[in-house]
Amino acid sequence: MMTRFWMVLCLVIALVSTSSASAEVSGRDVEYKAGDTVLKGYLAQDTALKGKRPAVLVVHEWWGHNEYARKRARMLAEQGYVALAVDMYGDGKTAQHPDDAGKFAGEVMKNKAIGEARFNAALDFIKRQQSVDPARIAAIGYCFGGAVVLHMARQGVDLKGVVSYHGSLATDSPAKEGMVKARVLVFNGDADKMIPPEQVAAFKQEMTRAGASFRYVGYPGVQHSFTNPDADAFAVKFKLPIAYDKKADRDSWAQTKKFLKEIFSK
């Protein structure tokens, strides 16, 4: 009886070890351009996988292209996707203070042509990768990045789906009927002071009028930036109304993995 138990245990350990060894997730710095602006991204993928596969663009928070965005790209690569953490500010610049973050984000959001060009440059770059199926691409975004991917969906960008985490839902360019091609998934905290209930209601009405395939998930008592473990430190340092929430973070990621499997299987 004990001998059989140890045989089974050894087999399980061997299978787990083999599975871990087969995953060879690696990331590298990459450069691409939007006009004359050099954009510095980060490409992550499992090099043990062969053939073309789906890809996901990761759009950073208002802090810029930092390690958090890269971590999410690696997490996607672990799921078998090719992931590109994009650069929306140019030259890979990041902010260390909310004043600078707001300035950088504002420059992109106020000049939509620049933001669209930089997003599309990332999209073109990922489509050219030998390991990518150009017909199966999605985009996810956090905070500022969430607003970016929603804007691109509103503009009818050809993506399988977009996911926004604690991203602004407001827009002065609402989606027109039949314009949204991507499936839309949004995660926000119900206690997010930066995204009031009125904004949520307006977004739902906009998506419904546009005939978009969308789903909104609100987390009771959860604040802004709930997916980022650094949120609590930022809250203290800069007196910001933000907070990490492990439960909401894990749930939103689990739902995202399911969402990506669904949209890429069609």
TAWO-V303065 format. One record per residue. N is the residue number from 0. RES is the residue in one letter. PHI is phi in degrees with one decimal (none if undefined). D_CENTER is the distance of its C-alpha to the mean C-alpha in whole Angstrom. Layout:
n: (N,N)
res: (RES,RES)
phi: (PHI,PHI)
d_center: (D_CENTER,D_CENTER)
//
This chain:
n: (0,1,2,3,4,5,6,7,8,9,10,11,12,13,14,15,16,17,18,19,20,21,22,23,24,25,26,27,28,29,30,31,32,33,34,35,36,37,38,39,40,41,42,43,44,45,46,47,48,49,50,51,52,53,54,55,56,57,58,59,60,61,62,63,64,65,66,67,68,69,70,71,72,73,74,75,76,77,78,79,80,81,82,83,84,85,86,87,88,89,90,91,92,93,94,95,96,97,98,99,100,101,102,103,104,105,106,107,108,109,110,111,112,113,114,115,116,117,118,119,120,121,122,123,124,125,126,127,128,129,130,131,132,133,134,135,136,137,138,139,140,141,142,143,144,145,146,147,148,149,150,151,152,153,154,155,156,157,158,159,160,161,162,163,164,165,166,167,168,169,170,171,172,173,174,175,176,177,178,179,180,181,182,183,184,185,186,187,188,189,190,191,192,193,194,195,196,197,198,199,200,201,202,203,204,205,206,207,208,209,210,211,212,213,214,215,216,217,218,219,220,221,222,223,224,225,226,227,228,229,230,231,232,233,234,235,236,237,238,239,240,241,242,243,244,245,246,247,248,249,250,251,252,253,254,255,256,257,258,259,260,261,262,263,264,265)
res: (M,M,T,R,F,W,M,V,L,C,L,V,I,A,L,V,S,T,S,S,A,S,A,E,V,S,G,R,D,V,E,Y,K,A,G,D,T,V,L,K,G,Y,L,A,Q,D,T,A,L,K,G,K,R,P,A,V,L,V,V,H,E,W,W,G,H,N,E,Y,A,R,K,R,A,R,M,L,A,E,Q,G,Y,V,A,L,A,V,D,M,Y,G,D,G,K,T,A,Q,H,P,D,D,A,G,K,F,A,G,E,V,M,K,N,K,A,I,G,E,A,R,F,N,A,A,L,D,F,I,K,R,Q,Q,S,V,D,P,A,R,I,A,A,I,G,Y,C,F,G,G,A,V,V,L,H,M,A,R,Q,G,V,D,L,K,G,V,V,S,Y,H,G,S,L,A,T,D,S,P,A,K,E,G,M,V,K,A,R,V,L,V,F,N,G,D,A,D,K,M,I,P,P,E,Q,V,A,A,F,K,Q,E,M,T,R,A,G,A,S,F,R,Y,V,G,Y,P,G,V,Q,H,S,F,T,N,P,D,A,D,A,F,A,V,K,F,K,L,P,I,A,Y,D,K,K,A,D,R,D,S,W,A,Q,T,K,K,F,L,K,E,I,F,S,K)
phi: (none,-66.8,-62.1,-63.6,-58.7,-69.1,-65.5,-64.3,-61.6,-63.7,-64.1,-61.8,-62.1,-63.9,-65.6,-63.7,-63.8,-64.0,-63.1,-66.6,-69.1,-75.0,-85.6,-124.9,-73.2,-136.4,-132.2,-146.4,-72.0,-135.0,-127.5,-148.7,-132.3,-125.0,66.6,-95.4,-87.7,-83.2,-111.5,-113.1,-109.2,-142.1,-104.4,-123.9,-164.2,-90.7,-73.1,-78.7,-81.8,-115.2,84.2,-81.2,-144.9,-64.4,-131.7,-134.2,-89.1,-115.3,-101.6,-68.0,-71.9,-67.2,-70.6,102.0,-72.0,-121.4,-64.4,-62.7,-63.2,-66.3,-61.0,-65.2,-63.9,-66.7,-63.0,-70.0,-62.2,-64.9,-87.7,99.4,-93.9,-89.3,-126.7,-119.5,-79.8,-86.0,-121.6,-96.5,-100.3,94.2,60.3,65.6,-72.4,-128.7,-109.6,-108.7,-137.0,-55.7,-61.8,-71.3,-60.9,-63.2,-66.3,-62.6,-65.1,-62.8,-61.9,-78.6,-69.4,-78.4,-115.6,-61.0,-62.2,-67.2,-60.5,-64.4,-63.8,-71.3,-65.5,-66.0,-65.0,-66.1,-63.0,-63.0,-62.9,-67.2,-65.4,-82.3,-70.8,-60.3,-86.2,-105.6,-86.4,-63.8,-90.6,-130.0,-133.5,-130.6,-142.9,-125.3,-150.0,-115.9,56.7,-51.8,-64.0,-63.8,-64.0,-64.3,-67.4,-68.3,-62.4,-65.9,-64.4,-61.7,-83.3,84.3,-59.3,-82.7,-125.8,-70.7,-170.1,-134.1,-129.6,-114.7,-114.2,38.8,-100.8,-62.2,-104.7,-73.5,-159.2,-105.9,-130.1,-60.5,-65.1,-90.8,-55.4,78.8,-81.4,-80.8,-88.7,-79.1,-73.7,-119.8,-131.2,-125.9,-120.5,-141.0,-88.5,-68.0,-100.3,-73.0,-72.4,-88.1,-131.0,-68.2,-54.6,-62.2,-68.4,-64.8,-61.5,-65.0,-64.0,-62.2,-65.2,-60.6,-64.3,-65.6,-62.0,-78.8,73.8,-77.9,-89.0,-139.2,-142.9,-113.9,-120.1,-110.8,-105.5,-58.4,74.9,-94.5,-99.7,-66.3,65.7,-67.0,-89.0,-101.1,-59.5,-80.5,-58.2,-63.4,-67.1,-63.6,-60.2,-71.4,-66.0,-113.4,56.4,-102.3,-80.9,-132.6,-164.7,-76.1,-135.1,-59.3,-64.0,-67.8,-61.4,-66.1,-67.1,-64.4,-71.0,-61.6,-68.6,-65.5,-60.5,-66.1,-60.0,-63.3,-61.3,-65.7,-72.0,-85.0,-84.9,-95.3)
d_center: (49,48,48,46,43,43,42,40,38,38,37,34,33,34,31,28,29,29,26,25,27,25,22,22,18,18,16,18,18,18,19,19,20,20,24,25,22,21,18,17,14,13,14,13,15,18,21,23,22,24,23,21,18,14,11,8,7,4,5,7,9,13,14,13,12,13,13,11,8,10,11,7,8,12,11,9,13,15,14,15,13,13,10,10,8,10,12,13,16,18,20,17,18,17,19,21,22,21,23,22,18,19,21,19,16,19,20,17,17,21,21,19,21,20,16,16,18,16,13,15,16,13,13,17,17,15,17,20,19,22,20,17,18,18,18,15,12,9,6,2,3,6,10,11,7,7,11,10,8,11,14,13,13,16,18,18,16,16,13,13,11,8,6,7,8,11,10,14,15,18,19,22,21,21,20,24,25,24,21,18,18,14,14,12,11,11,11,14,16,20,21,19,21,19,18,22,23,24,21,19,23,23,19,20,23,22,20,23,25,23,23,19,18,16,16,16,16,17,18,22,22,19,18,16,13,14,11,12,16,17,17,20,22,20,22,25,25,24,25,22,22,19,19,17,17,17,18,15,13,14,15,11,10,13,13,9,11,14,12,11,15,16,15,16,19,20)
//
